[in-house]
Amino acid sequence: MRVFVIAGEASGDRLGAALMQGLRQLRPEVAFEGIGGAQMTAQGLTSRFDMSELSLMGLAEILPRYRALKRRIAQTAKAVLAMRPEVLVTIDSPDFCLRVARMVRAANPAIRIVHYVAPSVWAWRPGRARRMAGLVDQVLALLPFEPPYLHAHGIACDFVGHPVVAEPVATPDEVAAFRAAHGLGAQVLCVLPGSRQSEVRRLAPIFGEVLRRFAPARPGLQVLVPAAPGMEGPLARLTSAWPVRPVIVASDAGYSKSAMFQASHAALAASGTVSLELAAAGTPMVIAYDMNWLSRLIIARMLLVDTVTLVNLVSETRAVPEFIGRTCRPEPIAGGLARLWDHPQEQRAAMALTMKRLGQGGEAPGLRAARAILDRL
């Protein structure tokens, strides 16, 4: 069996590696070609070029590379057609992957095309599902409520579980070691202002003002801030005016995020998949996020749901307080954090339900994804 697999970002590399492992478990003779990162390489893939060439976000980054990306799209489609795989698996990165898929479909309609990670048509841009119809044979969804949105457009879609359920959870001994190493007491708040400098620059001043309102009523409050690779310096500068000096934990400090989250009484976090990582650790959270005025205006007009926090969506509750756009202000965030700090029970139940619905305790998502692909071949 021959499979061509494409990933363009670190998250896709993780999904691709788990899928490759699952396919090899079910079909030991499988042969892979494609594009991926270190984790897919560890599973035996020789990437045709460095995956980082595709890890671009935003118009300002993409425009200077447009011609180079067009060449890579054509080269990749040519490589797929030369391999003639039973299946082409494209993982997320739709701007690149679906252009490759379109070229492959036009040249050889017999090659089955599977896209891993459903587009967020439930949140905005429902037209993306219509554009995928006829181009993609199957979609693998991370969230349990996504398949009906794709089925409505005639696209086969299987929920295969979210990779967060396969991540290791820190043991009590690992949590105790983390707490001891950082001298932590009972009142610990984990603050996550984002993984990109642009996010941190926008959110750090707001989160600092939240602490200015929240901390006085909680003497001895300690603040932890995990740092993405290369972000320790920027975080130190951008949090220097906070009323509570944070402990910035480097990504290579030897401790898992799970240990840090479990050592915290609660978290204040930027919107994103980190809400699921916090839920996996059982750490109650408040979510806050802001953007520039134009993005805020556009997204407000496009948004189809009343919450963007995945814990709320998957659990079908609104247990996680959320402050997005115009409501991302220190006063209401501090109030929501204070209420959560004293009464986390309802949210704990929603987090547990979320993890159960995402597949915790069941078959690993990579194996489920592999089985879903093979079942429809």
C-alpha positions as CSV (number, residue, x, y, z in Angstrom):
1,M,0.0,0.0,0.0
2,R,1.3,3.5,-0.9
3,V,0.4,6.6,0.9
4,F,1.5,10.2,0.2
5,V,1.1,12.4,3.2
6,I,1.5,16.2,3.6
7,A,1.8,18.3,6.7
8,G,2.7,22.0,6.8
9,E,2.9,22.8,10.6
10,A,4.1,21.3,13.8
11,S,0.5,20.3,14.8
12,G,0.1,18.6,11.5
13,D,3.5,16.8,11.9
14,R,2.2,15.3,15.2
15,L,-1.0,14.2,13.6
16,G,0.9,12.8,10.6
17,A,3.3,10.8,12.7
18,A,0.5,9.2,14.8
19,L,-1.4,8.4,11.6
20,M,1.7,6.8,10.0
21,Q,2.2,4.7,13.1
22,G,-1.5,3.6,13.0
23,L,-1.3,2.7,9.4
24,R,1.9,0.7,9.8
25,Q,0.2,-1.1,12.7
26,L,-2.8,-2.1,10.5
27,R,-0.8,-2.5,7.2
28,P,2.8,-3.3,8.0
29,E,3.7,-3.2,4.3
30,V,2.7,0.4,3.8
31,A,5.1,2.8,2.1
32,F,5.1,6.5,2.7
33,E,6.2,9.6,0.7
34,G,5.5,13.2,1.3
35,I,6.3,16.3,3.3
36,G,6.6,16.5,7.1
37,G,8.7,17.4,10.1
38,A,10.8,15.7,12.7
39,Q,8.0,13.5,14.1
40,M,7.0,12.2,10.7
41,T,10.7,11.7,9.8
42,A,11.0,9.6,13.0
43,Q,8.2,7.4,11.5
44,G,10.3,6.8,8.4
45,L,9.3,9.6,6.1
46,T,11.9,11.4,4.0
47,S,10.4,14.8,3.5
48,R,10.7,16.2,0.0
49,F,11.6,19.6,1.4
50,D,11.7,21.3,4.7
51,M,8.2,21.6,6.2
52,S,9.0,25.1,7.6
53,E,8.6,26.5,4.0
54,L,4.9,26.0,4.5
55,S,4.6,27.3,8.1
56,L,3.6,30.8,7.1
57,M,0.7,32.8,8.5
58,G,-0.7,36.2,7.4
59,L,-0.7,38.0,4.1
60,A,2.5,39.9,4.9
61,E,4.4,36.7,5.3
62,I,2.9,34.8,2.3
63,L,3.1,37.5,-0.4
64,P,7.0,37.6,-0.6
65,R,7.0,33.8,-0.9
66,Y,4.0,33.5,-3.2
67,R,6.0,32.4,-6.3
68,A,8.1,29.9,-4.3
69,L,5.0,28.4,-2.7
70,K,3.3,28.1,-6.2
71,R,6.4,26.1,-7.3
72,R,6.2,23.9,-4.3
73,I,2.5,23.2,-4.9
74,A,3.3,22.1,-8.5
75,Q,6.3,20.1,-7.4
76,T,4.3,18.3,-4.7
77,A,1.4,17.5,-7.0
78,K,3.9,16.1,-9.6
79,A,5.4,13.9,-6.9
80,V,2.0,12.6,-5.9
81,L,1.1,11.7,-9.5
82,A,4.5,10.0,-10.0
83,M,4.0,7.8,-6.9
84,R,0.4,6.9,-7.8
85,P,-0.6,6.2,-4.2
86,E,-3.8,4.5,-3.1
87,V,-4.5,7.6,-1.0
88,L,-3.2,11.2,-0.6
89,V,-3.6,12.5,3.0
90,T,-3.4,16.3,3.4
91,I,-3.2,17.5,7.0
92,D,-4.6,20.9,7.9
93,S,-2.7,23.8,6.1
94,P,-5.6,24.1,3.6
95,D,-4.2,27.0,1.6
96,F,-1.3,24.7,0.5
97,C,-2.8,21.2,0.8
98,L,-6.1,21.8,-1.0
99,R,-4.3,23.4,-4.0
100,V,-2.2,20.3,-4.3
101,A,-5.3,18.2,-4.0
102,R,-7.0,20.2,-6.8
103,M,-4.1,19.6,-9.2
104,V,-4.0,15.9,-8.3
105,R,-7.7,15.5,-8.7
106,A,-7.6,17.1,-12.1
107,A,-4.8,15.0,-13.4
108,N,-5.7,11.6,-11.8
109,P,-9.3,11.3,-10.3
110,A,-8.5,7.7,-9.3
111,I,-6.3,8.8,-6.4
112,R,-8.3,8.9,-3.2
113,I,-7.9,12.2,-1.3
114,V,-8.4,12.4,2.5
115,H,-8.1,15.7,4.4
116,Y,-7.2,15.5,8.1
117,V,-8.6,18.2,10.3
118,A,-12.0,19.5,9.3
119,P,-12.3,23.2,8.4
120,S,-14.1,25.2,11.1
121,V,-17.2,25.6,9.0
122,W,-19.3,25.6,12.3
123,A,-17.5,28.8,13.4
124,W,-17.2,30.8,10.2
125,R,-16.8,30.5,6.4
126,P,-19.3,27.7,5.8
127,G,-18.6,28.0,2.1
128,R,-15.3,26.1,2.6
129,A,-17.3,22.9,2.9
130,R,-19.0,23.5,-0.4
131,R,-15.6,24.1,-2.1
132,M,-14.2,20.8,-0.7
133,A,-17.1,18.8,-2.1
134,G,-15.9,16.9,-5.2
135,L,-12.3,17.7,-4.3
136,V,-11.9,15.6,-1.2
137,D,-13.3,12.1,-0.7
138,Q,-13.1,12.0,3.0
139,V,-12.4,14.3,6.0
140,L,-11.1,13.2,9.3
141,A,-12.5,15.4,12.1
142,L,-10.9,16.1,15.5
143,L,-14.2,17.3,17.1
144,P,-17.3,15.1,17.6
145,F,-19.8,17.7,16.4
146,E,-18.0,18.3,13.0
147,P,-19.1,15.4,10.8
148,P,-22.7,16.6,10.2
149,Y,-21.5,19.9,8.7
150,L,-19.5,18.0,6.1
151,H,-22.2,15.3,5.5
152,A,-24.5,18.2,4.6
153,H,-22.3,18.9,1.6
154,G,-22.0,15.2,0.6
155,I,-18.5,14.7,2.0
156,A,-17.7,11.5,4.0
157,C,-16.4,12.6,7.4
158,D,-15.3,10.5,10.4
159,F,-14.6,11.7,13.9
160,V,-11.3,10.2,14.9
161,G,-10.6,11.9,18.3
162,H,-8.4,14.8,19.3
163,P,-4.7,14.3,19.8
164,V,-4.8,15.9,23.2
165,V,-6.3,12.7,24.6
166,A,-3.2,10.8,23.6
167,E,-0.8,13.3,25.4
168,P,0.8,11.9,28.6
169,V,-0.7,13.4,31.8
170,A,1.9,14.2,34.5
171,T,2.0,11.8,37.5
172,P,1.5,13.1,41.1
173,D,5.2,12.7,41.6
174,E,6.0,14.8,38.6
175,V,3.6,17.5,39.8
176,A,5.2,17.4,43.2
177,A,8.7,17.7,41.7
178,F,7.6,20.7,39.7
179,R,6.0,22.4,42.7
180,A,9.1,21.8,44.8
181,A,11.5,23.1,42.1
182,H,9.6,26.4,41.9
183,G,8.7,26.8,45.6
184,L,5.0,26.9,44.9
185,G,2.3,27.3,47.6
186,A,-1.4,26.8,47.4
187,Q,-2.4,29.9,45.4
188,V,-0.9,29.5,41.9
189,L,-2.3,31.1,38.7
190,C,-1.0,30.0,35.3
191,V,-1.1,32.8,32.8
192,L,-0.8,32.0,29.1
193,P,-0.8,35.2,26.9
194,G,-0.1,33.3,23.7
195,S,2.8,31.7,21.8
196,R,3.5,34.4,19.3
197,Q,5.1,37.8,20.0
198,S,2.2,39.7,18.4
199,E,-0.2,37.9,20.8
200,V,1.9,38.5,23.8
201,R,2.4,42.2,23.0
202,R,-1.3,42.7,22.8
203,L,-2.4,40.6,25.8
204,A,0.4,41.0,28.3
205,P,-0.6,44.6,29.3
206,I,-4.3,43.5,29.7
207,F,-3.4,40.4,31.7
208,G,-1.1,42.6,33.9
209,E,-4.0,44.9,34.7
210,V,-6.1,41.8,35.5
211,L,-3.5,40.8,38.1
212,R,-3.5,44.4,39.5
213,R,-7.2,43.9,40.3
214,F,-7.1,40.2,41.2
215,A,-4.0,39.8,43.3
216,P,-4.6,42.2,46.2
217,A,-7.4,40.0,47.6
218,R,-5.1,36.9,47.4
219,P,-1.9,37.5,49.4
220,G,0.9,35.1,48.4
221,L,-0.5,34.6,44.9
222,Q,2.2,33.1,42.6
223,V,2.1,33.4,38.8
224,L,3.5,30.9,36.3
225,V,4.0,31.8,32.6
226,P,5.1,29.0,30.2
227,A,7.4,30.2,27.4
228,A,7.3,28.9,23.9
229,P,10.8,28.3,22.3
230,G,12.6,31.6,21.9
231,M,10.0,33.5,23.9
232,E,11.7,33.7,27.3
233,G,13.3,37.1,26.7
234,P,10.2,38.8,25.1
235,L,8.0,37.4,27.9
236,A,10.4,38.7,30.6
237,R,10.3,42.2,29.1
238,L,6.5,42.3,28.4
239,T,5.6,41.1,32.0
240,S,8.2,43.2,33.8
241,A,5.4,45.7,34.9
242,W,3.1,43.1,36.3
243,P,2.2,43.6,40.0
244,V,3.2,40.0,40.6
245,R,6.5,38.9,39.3
246,P,5.9,35.8,37.2
247,V,7.9,32.6,37.2
248,I,8.7,32.1,33.5
249,V,9.1,28.4,32.7
250,A,11.2,27.7,29.6
251,S,10.0,25.0,27.2
252,D,13.2,23.1,27.7
253,A,13.1,23.2,31.5
254,G,12.5,19.5,31.7
255,Y,8.9,19.8,33.0
256,S,5.8,19.0,31.0
257,K,3.0,21.5,30.6
258,S,0.7,19.0,32.2
259,A,2.8,19.2,35.4
260,M,2.6,23.0,35.3
261,F,-1.1,23.1,34.7
262,Q,-1.8,20.6,37.5
263,A,0.3,22.6,39.9
264,S,-1.9,25.6,39.2
265,H,-5.2,26.4,41.0
266,A,-6.5,28.1,37.8
267,A,-5.4,29.6,34.5
268,L,-5.9,32.8,32.5
269,A,-5.2,31.9,28.9
270,A,-5.4,33.2,25.3
271,S,-8.0,31.5,23.2
272,G,-6.8,28.4,21.3
273,T,-6.3,24.7,21.7
274,V,-4.6,25.4,25.0
275,S,-8.1,25.2,26.5
276,L,-8.1,21.5,25.7
277,E,-4.6,21.0,27.2
278,L,-5.8,22.7,30.4
279,A,-9.0,20.5,30.4
280,A,-6.8,17.4,30.1
281,A,-4.9,18.5,33.2
282,G,-8.2,19.4,35.0
283,T,-7.2,23.0,35.5
284,P,-10.1,25.5,35.5
285,M,-9.6,28.4,33.2
286,V,-10.7,31.8,32.0
287,I,-10.2,32.5,28.3
288,A,-9.4,36.0,26.9
289,Y,-8.3,37.2,23.5
290,D,-8.2,40.4,21.5
291,M,-7.1,41.5,18.0
292,N,-6.8,44.7,16.0
293,W,-10.0,46.6,15.4
294,L,-10.3,45.5,11.7
295,S,-9.9,41.8,12.5
296,R,-12.3,42.2,15.3
297,L,-14.9,43.7,13.0
298,I,-14.5,41.1,10.3
299,I,-14.6,38.2,12.6
300,A,-17.6,39.5,14.5
301,R,-19.5,39.6,11.2
302,M,-18.4,36.1,10.2
303,L,-18.8,34.3,13.5
304,L,-21.6,31.7,13.6
305,V,-21.3,30.6,17.3
306,D,-21.6,32.4,20.6
307,T,-18.4,30.9,22.0
308,V,-15.0,30.0,20.5
309,T,-13.7,28.0,23.5
310,L,-13.5,24.3,22.5
311,V,-14.4,23.1,26.0
312,N,-17.7,25.1,25.8
313,L,-18.4,23.8,22.4
314,V,-17.6,20.1,23.0
315,S,-19.3,19.9,26.4
316,E,-22.3,21.9,25.1
317,T,-22.0,24.2,28.1
318,R,-20.8,27.7,28.7
319,A,-18.8,26.7,31.8
320,V,-15.6,28.5,30.7
321,P,-15.8,32.3,31.1
322,E,-14.8,33.9,27.8
323,F,-13.7,37.5,27.1
324,I,-13.1,38.0,23.4
325,G,-12.7,41.3,21.4
326,R,-14.6,44.2,22.9
327,T,-15.1,42.3,26.2
328,C,-11.3,41.6,26.6
329,R,-10.9,44.2,29.3
330,P,-9.2,43.9,32.7
331,E,-12.3,44.6,34.9
332,P,-14.6,41.9,33.6
333,I,-11.8,39.4,33.2
334,A,-10.7,39.9,36.8
335,G,-14.3,39.4,38.0
336,G,-14.7,36.2,36.0
337,L,-11.4,34.9,37.3
338,A,-12.4,35.7,40.9
339,R,-15.7,33.8,40.5
340,L,-13.9,30.8,39.0
341,W,-11.2,30.8,41.6
342,D,-13.8,30.4,44.4
343,H,-16.2,28.1,42.5
344,P,-14.5,25.8,39.9
345,Q,-16.8,22.8,40.4
346,E,-19.1,23.3,37.4
347,Q,-16.2,23.8,35.0
348,R,-14.4,20.7,36.3
349,A,-17.5,18.6,35.2
350,A,-17.5,20.3,31.8
351,M,-13.8,19.6,31.3
352,A,-14.2,15.9,32.2
353,L,-17.1,15.6,29.8
354,T,-15.0,17.3,27.1
355,M,-12.2,14.8,27.4
356,K,-14.6,11.9,27.3
357,R,-16.2,13.2,24.2
358,L,-12.9,13.8,22.5
359,G,-12.0,10.1,23.0
360,Q,-10.1,9.9,26.3
361,G,-9.8,6.2,27.4
362,G,-10.5,4.9,23.9
363,E,-8.4,3.9,20.9
364,A,-5.6,6.3,20.1
365,P,-6.6,9.0,17.6
366,G,-3.8,8.1,15.2
367,L,-5.0,4.5,15.1
368,R,-8.6,5.6,14.7
369,A,-7.6,7.8,11.8
370,A,-5.8,5.0,10.1
371,R,-8.7,2.7,10.5
372,A,-11.1,5.3,9.2
373,I,-9.0,5.7,6.0
374,L,-8.7,2.0,5.4
375,D,-12.4,1.3,6.1
376,R,-13.4,3.7,3.3
377,L,-10.7,2.6,0.7
